[in-house]
Amino acid sequence: MNWRQILLKTGGLCSVAAALATQAAIADPAGVYVRSLMGEASHVERCFDAVQKPGAAGLRGIEACTELVEGDPPRDRLLMAGLTNRAILYRRAGQLDLAQQDCVRALAYHDAGADTATSCAAVYLSSGKPELALRVLTESEAPASENRAQYFHNLALAHHDLGQYALAYEAMERALDAEPGFAPTVELKALYRVEAAN
């Protein structure tokens, strides 16, 4: 195996870390989608739709997800998806403390899964807590196909923010293997230069 040095192309690590703090915003998977059978969209559907359409329904989406989470006790999987989606919406609204609270609740389910881990890792990365993001991702298995690029992108960001550049680069390569041309990872990878070690 050839050992490589992974170096940042920019001069200042602080400016790179600050610029990358927003990268995870693109790497949000969505929760569950349940279509209403009775004409009007259910709060479950409105919660899902708000996550799918960034910026379109911020406050209404949070309200729909809150109705799902705090209304009649939903099934565990539906509650977990509602918490995950609301965490995504809180993060987009800059309410990181509330997003983290929802992540703690969602991740407490034994079958939280990679989508919840990926979304909550984005919350922790946005909150300046890459060590929590890394823990959440490594305690979860990478998704088989859907959202695999987002999972590895967030893993790369966590390693990057912790100064583990070789591991970050490996995670970037896995993200691009999962989805060639995945824009957030392409942008992140452009900051790196690979040199053969002597």
MOLIN-V589572 format. One record per helix or strand of 2 or more residues. SS is the DSSP state (@ for helix, = for strand). FROM is the first residue (numbers start at 0). TO is the last residue. Records with the same first field share a line. If there is no record, write none. Layout:
SS=FROM-TO, FROM-TO
This chain:
==3-7, 191-195
@=12-19, 22-25, 42-51, 57-69, 75-91, 95-106, 112-125, 129-137, 147-160, 164-177, 182-188
